[in-house]
């Protein structure tokens, strides 16, 4: 038996107990099987590869429509025609949501559902079957140019946030597409690099989010990554796709390639690639019929080199997606750019802002006492929706930080200075620094708006740091911002620094002197409004960091212990399970700002931790949180577990539960977090299975990984 055919047979056997292929054919499955029986092999093959920039073919004579996709993951992308050029005279200006890392900074799974509902509704309005999001790759290094699209360094946090997003999208009759499977943790050389990691790191860190997407959220589609994994391209990786996704997880939907990520016809046929997209990019001679999964597959089937049953399986999966994505039914048309959708964008922006530092309670600013404010920095007056690569969104509008401040503080004099030019090798000139200093000196407060920039697709070489296809060269602030901030702080000690970007930036030169620091990510169409509300105390910040901010790049585990971006075409994840706070806490390295960190304008008191053991090594943790301040606010109570006297190498602590609680002044709420046995397990590479150490565990509760307020022991 051909080795590929043998592998396919084994996969079907593994999933036979629970897969749809083994279930009784009822409902849509009956219709799907009936359609497949009527299709020619040519029609089947036309369905498994693209027939334009964002579609794959249907079968008109059988009433099967094209499968229509659109980029996300934080808004429906501007419209394209049958080719890659922008479509003309179409309504494609819609809701621009905060980016993925901002959503996760809310630590609010309910908002994840609302966020997904907006995406699903707007994609449906635009006639899309699949929106290409969420992106959930682990933030392994601060330098990854696509971190802004992703969610976190922590697999548990990702797993909780991804489920709501997917369920929200799919509740609208549109399929989500979780990406990029697997280990696409850098952009440079993403199309060729070979990722090597331990099985334990794979299982404990890099797979859980995708597993939750499939098993807990029921995602309809998955997108394979560009890179290789253990020597074989991810999109047609026998171990990742056949063994894990379609075998262990019994995934019933379609696995599509990233655009141009297929490299081998036989592997794509037999190793689980259901739909090949975008392989025309940069290859004018490779027309749509000649894709790797194009007309050549017809000949392979007719010659007996590939069984038609495998092609049928691919078509069946694509048809499932079409049925689940309202392609065959008339349903509500969805909404586009509605007031309700804009309200969700604003709410996510509000809850995503992280107050990193608030020395002497400089924030919130009192509008009744302020006469003038200096606003400094090109990012203060810069729009970001059409930046970042494939995730660009044509926004109905976008409120910049400067616009948001002016709108809310109408009686304040604003002294604006650009401060720096957004250009890759630019520095803050003496003249620009002098202008910023002058603005700061004649103002009551100075607000410097800086950080990273997105860049635009027509000028990536000049100003891109957070975007698809690029990685940051280092963690240093670009454009001479360090010198600018130091000069402004010296001119006006009441200086607040507002950062934009997809993650950590080196603040070491000025962090000790700036009184206030906020992280606002890329806040979507209402980001400037939300920022102004936080700065002026109309809103109490409640965001928490979903990723550790190191002091310097050399402290990041991917750079300290592992390779980034790799050497000679191979990247080795030598840090293993010690990603993010797992490394900082275990190796006793002080971060600039810890995972889970985020301040408030009020204070919270934790009390009365009680631990109850249940059956099968389950544990219930109950405690109270009280708002002990004078204003209403929200706290994210985080639960970490620590193994006492472990016989194996383990992280000092691991996030295993959290809840965001909203409290009025003096209000107390009881929080209960349930832990099943999986919370205490590790992946035993000797047994090639999940395992648990018996003995003592410490349950730790607090407002961040470095702010533990309560501890209690339990023996399991």
C-alpha positions in Angstrom: 0.0 0.0 0.0 1.3 3.5 -0.9 2.6 5.1 2.3 0.3 8.2 1.8 -2.8 6.0 1.3 -1.8 4.0 4.4 -1.5 7.2 6.5 -4.9 8.4 5.3 -6.5 5.1 6.2 -5.0 5.1 9.7 -6.3 8.7 10.3 -9.8 7.7 9.3 -9.6 4.7 11.7 -8.4 6.9 14.6 -11.3 9.3 14.2 -13.9 6.7 13.3 -15.6 6.6 16.7 -16.5 10.3 16.7 -16.0 11.6 13.2 -18.8 12.6 10.9 -17.5 10.1 8.3 -18.6 7.3 10.7 -21.8 8.9 11.8 -25.2 8.3 10.2 -25.8 10.6 7.3 -28.6 12.8 8.3 -29.5 16.4 7.5 -26.8 18.3 5.8 -24.6 15.3 5.6 -27.1 13.5 3.4 -27.3 16.5 1.1 -23.5 16.7 1.0 -23.1 13.0 0.1 -25.7 13.4 -2.6 -23.9 16.3 -4.2 -20.6 14.5 -4.1 -22.1 11.5 -5.9 -23.2 13.8 -8.7 -19.9 15.6 -9.2 -17.2 14.8 -11.8 -13.6 14.5 -10.6 -12.9 17.7 -12.5 -15.6 19.5 -10.5 -14.3 18.1 -7.3 -10.8 19.2 -8.0 -11.9 22.7 -8.9 -13.4 23.0 -5.4 -10.1 22.3 -3.6 -8.0 25.2 -4.9 -8.6 28.9 -5.4 -10.2 30.3 -8.5 -9.5 33.9 -7.6 -7.7 36.0 -5.0 -10.1 35.1 -2.2 -12.5 32.4 -3.5 -12.5 28.8 -4.5 -14.8 27.4 -7.1 -18.3 26.1 -6.7 -20.2 23.8 -9.1 -22.8 26.0 -10.8 -24.7 23.1 -12.5 -25.4 21.6 -9.0 -26.1 24.9 -7.3 -22.9 24.9 -5.3 -21.6 28.4 -4.8 -18.1 29.6 -4.5 -16.5 29.7 -1.1 -15.8 33.3 -0.4 -13.2 34.4 2.2 -11.9 37.6 3.7 -9.0 38.6 5.8 -9.6 39.5 9.4 -8.9 39.2 12.2 -10.1 42.6 13.5 -12.3 43.8 10.7 -13.5 42.7 7.2 -10.7 43.6 4.8 -11.1 46.2 2.0 -12.7 44.6 -1.0 -10.7 42.9 -3.8 -11.9 41.8 -7.2 -11.1 38.5 -8.9 -7.5 39.6 -8.9 -5.4 41.3 -6.2 -6.3 44.9 -7.1 -8.7 46.8 -4.9 -12.3 46.8 -6.1 -13.8 50.1 -7.1 -17.1 51.8 -6.2 -18.0 49.4 -3.4 -19.1 49.9 0.2 -16.2 48.4 2.1 -15.7 50.9 4.9 -16.8 49.2 8.1 -16.1 48.7 11.7 -12.4 48.8 12.7 -12.1 46.8 15.9 -9.1 46.9 18.3 -6.4 44.4 17.3 -6.1 40.9 18.7 -3.7 41.6 21.5 -5.9 44.5 22.6 -8.9 42.2 22.8 -7.0 39.8 25.0 -5.8 42.6 27.2 -9.4 43.0 28.3 -9.2 39.6 29.9 -13.0 39.5 29.2 -14.2 36.4 27.3 -17.7 38.0 27.1 -16.3 40.8 25.0 -14.6 38.1 22.8 -18.1 36.9 21.9 -19.3 40.4 21.1 -16.2 41.0 19.0 -16.7 37.9 17.0 -20.4 38.7 16.5 -19.4 42.0 14.9 -16.9 40.3 12.6 -19.4 37.6 11.6 -22.2 40.0 11.0 -20.1 42.4 8.8 -18.5 39.5 6.9 -22.0 38.2 6.2 -23.2 41.6 5.0 -20.3 41.6 2.6 -21.1 38.2 1.2 -18.3 36.3 2.9 -18.4 32.7 4.1 -15.2 32.7 6.0 -13.4 35.4 7.9 -9.7 34.6 8.3 -9.3 34.9 12.0 -8.6 34.7 14.9 -4.8 34.6 14.9 -3.6 32.9 18.0 0.1 32.1 17.6 2.1 32.3 20.8 4.0 35.6 21.4 7.3 33.9 21.7 9.5 37.0 21.0 8.8 40.7 21.3 10.2 41.1 17.8 7.5 39.2 15.9 6.0 41.7 13.5 2.6 40.1 13.7 2.2 40.0 17.5 -0.4 42.7 17.3 -2.8 40.3 15.6 -2.2 37.5 18.1 -3.4 37.2 21.7 -0.9 36.2 24.3 2.2 34.4 25.5 0.0 32.2 27.6 -1.9 29.1 26.3 -4.6 29.2 28.9 -5.5 32.8 28.3 -5.6 32.2 24.6 -7.8 29.2 25.0 -10.3 31.1 27.0 -10.4 34.2 24.7 -10.4 32.2 21.4 -13.6 30.3 22.2 -15.7 33.4 22.5 -14.3 35.0 19.4 -15.1 31.9 17.3 -18.5 31.3 18.7 -19.4 34.9 18.2 -18.4 34.8 14.5 -20.0 31.5 13.8 -23.3 32.5 15.5 -23.8 34.8 12.6 -23.7 32.1 10.0 -20.1 32.8 9.0 -17.1 30.5 9.6 -14.1 31.5 11.6 -10.7 30.4 10.5 -8.2 29.9 13.3 -4.6 30.6 12.3 -1.7 30.1 11.7 -1.3 26.4 12.5 1.4 25.8 13.7 4.4 27.7 15.3 4.4 30.7 13.0 6.1 32.8 15.6 8.2 35.0 13.4 7.6 36.7 10.0 11.1 36.8 8.6 11.8 33.7 6.5 8.4 32.3 7.5 8.0 30.6 4.1 11.1 28.4 4.6 12.1 28.2 8.2 12.0 24.8 9.9 10.7 24.9 13.5 12.1 22.4 16.0 10.7 22.1 19.5 10.2 19.4 22.1 6.9 17.5 22.3 6.3 18.9 25.7 6.6 22.5 24.5 4.3 21.6 21.6 1.6 20.1 23.8 1.8 22.5 26.8 2.4 25.8 25.1 1.8 25.9 21.3 -1.2 23.5 20.8 -3.7 24.3 23.6 -5.2 27.4 21.9 -5.8 25.5 18.6 -7.2 22.5 20.5 -9.7 24.8 22.3 -10.7 26.3 19.0 -11.5 22.9 17.6 -12.9 21.0 20.6 -14.5 23.8 22.7 -15.4 26.3 20.1 -16.1 24.0 17.1 -14.3 26.1 14.6 -15.2 25.4 11.0 -11.9 26.1 9.3 -8.2 26.1 10.2 -5.4 27.8 8.2 -2.1 26.1 7.9 1.1 28.1 8.5 3.8 28.9 6.0 6.7 27.5 8.0 8.0 23.9 8.3 7.6 21.9 11.5 10.1 19.2 12.1 11.1 19.1 8.5 7.7 19.2 6.8 5.6 22.1 5.8 2.8 22.8 8.3 0.0 22.9 5.7 0.7 19.4 4.7 2.4 18.1 7.8 1.4 14.5 8.5 1.9 14.7 12.2 0.2 18.0 12.8 -2.7 17.7 10.4 -3.5 14.0 10.1 -2.3 12.7 13.5 -3.3 15.5 15.8 -6.0 17.7 14.1 -8.0 15.2 12.2 -7.0 12.2 14.3 -6.8 13.1 18.0 -9.1 16.1 17.8 -11.5 14.6 15.2 -11.7 17.9 13.4 -14.6 17.8 10.9 -14.1 21.1 9.0 -11.7 22.2 6.3 -8.0 22.9 6.7 -6.9 25.5 4.2 -3.5 26.7 3.3 -2.2 30.2 3.9 -1.8 32.0 0.6 1.0 30.2 -1.2 1.8 27.8 1.6 1.4 24.6 -0.4 4.7 23.1 -1.8 4.0 19.5 -2.7 1.1 17.9 -4.5 1.3 14.4 -3.0 1.8 15.7 0.5 -1.1 18.1 0.1 -3.3 15.3 -1.1 -2.5 12.7 1.5 -1.5 14.9 4.5 -4.8 16.7 5.0 -4.7 19.9 3.0 -8.4 20.4 2.0 -8.1 23.8 0.2 -5.1 25.4 -1.5 -5.3 29.2 -1.5 -3.2 31.9 -3.1 -0.4 30.0 -4.8 -0.7 32.4 -7.7 1.1 35.1 -5.6 4.3 36.0 -7.2 4.0 33.1 -9.7 2.5 34.5 -12.9 3.1 31.2 -14.8 1.2 29.3 -12.2 -2.4 29.9 -13.2 -5.3 28.8 -11.0 -5.9 25.4 -12.8 -2.3 24.5 -12.3 -2.2 24.8 -8.5 -0.5 21.9 -6.6 -4.1 20.8 -6.0 -5.2 21.8 -9.5 -5.7 19.8 -12.7 -2.7 17.6 -12.0 -4.8 15.9 -9.2 -7.4 14.8 -11.9 -4.7 12.9 -13.6 -3.4 11.3 -10.4 -6.9 10.1 -9.6 -7.6 8.7 -13.0 -4.2 6.9 -13.1 -4.9 5.3 -9.7 -2.0 7.2 -7.9 -4.5 8.9 -5.6 -7.8 7.4 -4.5 -10.9 9.5 -5.3 -12.1 8.9 -1.8 -9.5 11.3 -0.4 -10.6 14.0 -2.8 -14.2 13.3 -1.7 -13.2 13.8 1.9 -11.7 17.3 1.0 -14.8 18.3 -0.9 -17.1 17.0 1.9 -15.2 19.2 4.4 -15.5 22.3 2.2 -19.2 21.6 1.6 -19.7 21.4 5.4 -18.2 24.8 5.7 -20.5 26.1 3.0 -23.6 24.7 4.7 -22.5 26.1 8.1 -21.8 29.5 6.5 -25.2 30.2 5.1 -24.2 29.6 1.5 -27.2 27.3 0.8 -29.8 29.2 2.9 -31.4 32.6 3.1 -30.8 34.1 6.5 -30.6 37.6 8.0 -28.2 39.7 5.9 -26.0 40.9 8.7 -25.2 44.5 9.6 -22.3 46.8 8.5 -20.8 49.7 10.3 -23.8 49.9 12.6 -23.9 51.9 15.8 -24.1 48.7 17.8 -20.9 47.5 16.2 -19.1 50.8 16.8 -20.2 50.5 20.4 -18.5 47.1 20.7 -15.3 48.5 19.1 -15.3 51.3 21.7 -16.0 49.0 24.6 -13.1 46.7 23.7 -10.8 49.7 23.3 -11.9 51.0 26.8 -11.3 47.7 28.5 -8.0 47.0 26.7 -6.0 50.1 27.9 -3.4 49.1 30.4 -2.2 51.6 33.0 1.4 50.5 33.5 2.6 53.3 35.9 0.8 56.0 37.8 3.3 57.7 40.1 1.8 60.0 42.7 -1.5 59.4 41.1 -0.8 61.8 38.2 -3.8 60.2 36.5 -6.6 60.8 36.1 -6.1 64.3 34.9 -8.5 66.9 36.4 -10.1 68.9 33.6 -11.2 71.5 36.1 -7.7 72.4 36.9 -6.0 72.1 33.5 -5.6 75.1 31.2 -3.1 73.6 28.7 -1.8 70.2 27.6 1.1 69.5 25.4 0.5 66.6 23.0 3.7 65.3 21.5 4.4 62.6 18.9 3.5 61.6 15.4 1.5 58.7 16.7 -0.9 61.2 18.3 -2.3 62.2 15.0 -1.8 59.1 12.9 -4.4 56.6 11.7 -3.7 52.9 11.7 -6.6 51.0 10.1 -5.1 50.5 6.7 -1.8 49.4 8.1 -0.3 46.1 9.2 -0.5 44.0 6.0 -3.3 41.6 5.3 -5.2 42.7 8.4 -5.8 46.2 7.1 -9.3 47.5 7.5 -11.0 50.4 5.6 -12.6 52.1 8.6 -15.7 54.2 8.6 -13.7 56.7 10.6 -10.8 56.5 13.1 -10.4 58.7 16.2 -6.8 59.5 16.8 -5.4 60.2 20.3 -5.2 63.9 19.5 -8.7 64.0 18.2 -10.0 62.1 21.2 -8.3 64.5 23.6 -9.6 67.6 21.9 -13.1 66.3 21.7 -13.3 65.6 25.4 -11.4 68.7 26.7 -13.0 71.5 24.7 -11.9 74.3 27.1 -8.2 73.2 27.2 -5.5 74.7 25.1 -3.6 72.0 23.2 0.0 72.6 22.2 0.9 69.9 19.6 4.4 69.1 18.5 5.1 66.2 16.0 8.3 65.3 17.9 9.6 62.7 15.5 9.1 61.6 11.9 7.8 58.1 11.1 10.5 56.8 8.8 12.6 53.7 9.5 16.0 55.3 10.1 14.7 58.7 11.2 15.8 60.3 14.5 14.2 63.1 16.5 16.1 66.1 15.2 17.3 68.9 17.6 14.7 71.2 16.0 11.9 68.7 16.6 13.0 68.1 20.2 13.2 71.8 20.8 9.7 72.2 19.5 8.5 69.4 21.8 10.3 70.9 24.8 8.8 74.3 24.1 5.3 72.8 24.0 5.9 70.9 27.2 7.3 74.0 29.1 4.2 76.1 28.3 1.7 73.4 29.3 0.4 72.1 32.6 0.9 68.5 31.5 2.8 66.8 28.6 1.4 63.7 26.9 3.9 61.9 24.6 2.2 59.5 22.2 4.8 57.1 20.9 5.7 53.4 20.6 5.6 51.2 17.5 4.0 51.9 14.2 2.1 49.8 11.7 3.2 51.2 8.4 1.4 51.0 5.2 1.6 48.5 2.4 3.0 50.9 -0.1 5.8 52.1 2.1 6.7 49.1 4.3 10.5 49.6 3.9 10.2 53.0 5.5 8.2 52.6 8.6 7.0 49.1 9.4 7.5 47.5 12.7 4.1 45.8 13.4 3.1 44.2 10.2 2.8 40.9 8.3 6.0 39.9 6.6 8.4 41.8 8.8 10.0 41.5 12.3 11.4 44.3 14.4 15.2 44.6 14.2 15.4 45.1 18.0 13.2 46.3 20.9 14.6 49.9 20.9 12.2 52.8 20.4 12.4 53.9 16.8 12.6 57.5 15.4 14.7 58.9 18.3 11.8 58.6 20.8 14.1 57.9 23.8 15.9 61.2 23.4 12.6 63.0 22.8 10.9 61.6 25.9 13.9 62.3 28.1 13.9 65.9 26.9 10.2 66.3 27.5 10.4 64.8 31.0 13.2 67.2 31.9 11.1 70.2 30.6 7.9 69.1 32.3 8.0 66.6 35.2 4.2 66.0 34.7 4.8 63.8 31.7 2.6 60.9 30.6 3.8 58.4 28.0 1.1 56.7 25.8 2.4 53.7 23.9 0.9 52.2 20.7 2.0 48.9 19.4 1.7 45.1 19.3 3.7 44.5 22.5 6.8 45.3 24.5 9.2 48.1 23.8 12.4 49.0 25.5 11.6 51.8 28.0 14.8 51.5 30.1 16.1 55.0 29.3 13.1 56.9 30.7 10.7 54.5 32.6 11.9 55.7 36.0 11.2 59.4 35.2 7.9 59.3 33.4 5.1 59.6 36.0 2.4 57.9 33.9 2.7 55.2 31.3 -0.2 53.6 29.4 -0.3 50.8 26.8 -3.1 51.3 24.2 -2.1 48.8 21.5 -3.9 49.7 18.2 -7.2 50.7 19.6 -9.5 50.6 16.6 -11.8 53.2 15.3 -12.7 54.6 18.8 -9.2 54.1 20.3 -8.6 57.9 20.7 -12.0 58.3 22.4 -11.3 55.5 24.9 -7.8 56.9 25.6 -9.2 60.4 26.4 -11.8 58.9 28.7 -9.1 57.1 30.7 -6.7 60.0 30.8 -9.5 62.4 32.1 -11.0 59.9 34.5 -14.3 59.4 32.7 -13.3 55.7 32.6 -11.3 53.6 35.0 -8.7 51.5 33.2 -9.1 47.8 33.6 -6.8 46.2 31.0 -4.1 43.8 32.0 -1.0 42.7 30.1 -1.5 39.5 28.1 2.3 39.3 27.5 5.3 40.1 29.7 7.2 43.3 28.9 11.0 42.6 29.4 13.3 45.4 30.4 15.6 44.7 27.4 15.5 42.2 24.6 18.3 40.1 26.0 16.0 39.2 28.9 13.4 37.5 26.6 13.6 33.7 26.8 13.5 33.2 23.0 16.7 35.3 22.8 18.3 34.3 26.0 17.8 30.5 25.7 16.6 29.8 22.2 17.0 31.0 18.6 15.3 34.0 17.0 14.6 34.1 14.2 16.8 31.1 13.5 20.0 30.0 11.9 20.6 28.4 8.5 16.9 27.9 7.9 16.2 26.2 11.3 14.9 27.8 14.5 15.2 25.7 17.7 12.9 26.5 20.6 15.5 25.7 23.3 13.5 27.6 25.9 11.0 24.8 25.7 8.0 25.4 28.0 9.7 28.5 29.5 7.9 31.1 27.4 7.0 34.5 28.8 6.3 34.7 32.6 7.1 31.0 33.0 10.7 32.0 32.2 10.8 35.3 34.1 9.3 33.8 37.3 11.3 30.5 37.2 14.6 32.0 36.3 14.1 35.0 38.7 14.4 37.7 36.0 12.8 41.0 36.8 10.5 42.1 33.9 9.8 45.7 33.2 6.1 45.0 33.6 4.8 41.5 34.5 2.3 39.3 32.8 -1.2 40.2 34.0 -0.1 43.6 35.3 -2.4 46.6 35.0 -3.2 49.4 37.5 -6.5 51.0 38.4 -7.7 54.3 39.8 -9.1 52.4 42.7 -7.7 49.6 44.9 -8.7 46.0 45.5 -8.4 43.8 48.5 -8.3 40.0 48.3 -9.5 37.8 51.2 -10.8 34.5 52.4 -9.3 31.9 50.0 -10.9 28.6 50.6 -9.9 25.4 48.7 -12.3 22.4 48.3 -11.2 19.1 46.8 -13.6 17.3 44.5 -13.6 14.0 42.7 -10.9 13.0 40.1 -8.4 15.6 41.4 -10.6 18.5 40.8 -10.3 21.6 43.0 -12.6 24.6 43.7 -11.0 27.9 44.8 -13.3 30.5 46.4 -12.2 34.0 47.6 -13.5 37.5 47.8 -12.4 40.8 46.2 -13.4 44.2 47.6 -13.1 47.6 46.0 -11.5 49.6 48.7 -11.2 52.8 46.8 -13.5 55.7 46.0 -14.4 55.0 42.4 -16.0 52.0 40.6 -13.5 49.8 38.8 -12.8 46.3 37.5 -10.2 43.8 38.6 -8.9 40.7 36.9 -8.4 38.1 39.6 -5.9 35.6 38.4 -5.3 32.1 39.7 -1.9 30.4 39.3 -0.8 27.0 40.4 2.6 26.0 41.7 3.9 22.5 42.3 5.7 22.0 45.5 8.8 19.9 45.4 8.4 18.8 41.8 10.5 15.9 40.5 10.4 17.3 37.0 11.3 20.6 35.4 8.3 22.9 35.8 7.5 26.6 35.6 7.3 28.4 38.9 3.7 29.1 38.3 1.1 28.7 35.5 -2.2 30.6 34.9 -5.1 28.2 35.3 -8.1 30.5 35.9 -9.2 34.1 35.9 -12.3 36.3 36.3 -12.9 39.9 35.6 -15.1 41.4 38.3 -16.7 44.9 38.2 -17.1 46.5 41.6 -18.6 49.7 43.0 -16.8 51.5 45.9 -16.8 49.3 49.0 -18.5 46.5 47.1 -17.4 42.9 47.7 -17.9 39.9 45.4 -17.2 36.3 45.9 -15.3 34.6 43.0 -15.3 30.8 42.4 -12.8 29.2 40.0 -13.1 25.5 39.3 -10.0 23.5 38.3 -10.2 20.1 36.7 -7.4 17.6 36.8 -6.0 18.9 33.5 -5.0 22.1 35.4 -2.4 20.1 37.3 -1.1 18.0 34.5 2.1 18.2 32.4 3.0 16.3 29.2 5.1 13.3 30.0 7.4 12.7 27.0 8.4 9.3 28.2 4.8 8.1 28.3 3.8 10.4 25.4 0.7 11.3 27.4 -0.6 13.8 29.9 0.4 12.9 33.5 0.1 14.4 37.0 2.5 14.4 39.9 1.0 13.5 43.2 1.7 15.7 46.1 1.4 19.3 47.2 0.3 22.2 45.1 0.0 25.9 45.9 -3.0 27.8 44.7 -2.0 31.4 44.2 -4.4 34.3 43.7 -3.6 37.9 42.7 -3.8 40.8 40.3 -0.8 39.7 38.2 1.8 37.0 38.0 4.0 39.2 40.3 1.3 40.4 42.6 0.1 37.3 44.5 -2.3 38.2 47.3 -3.5 34.9 48.6 -2.0 31.4 48.8 -3.4 28.0 49.9 -2.1 24.5 49.7 -3.8 21.3 48.4 -2.6 17.7 48.2 -3.5 15.7 45.2 
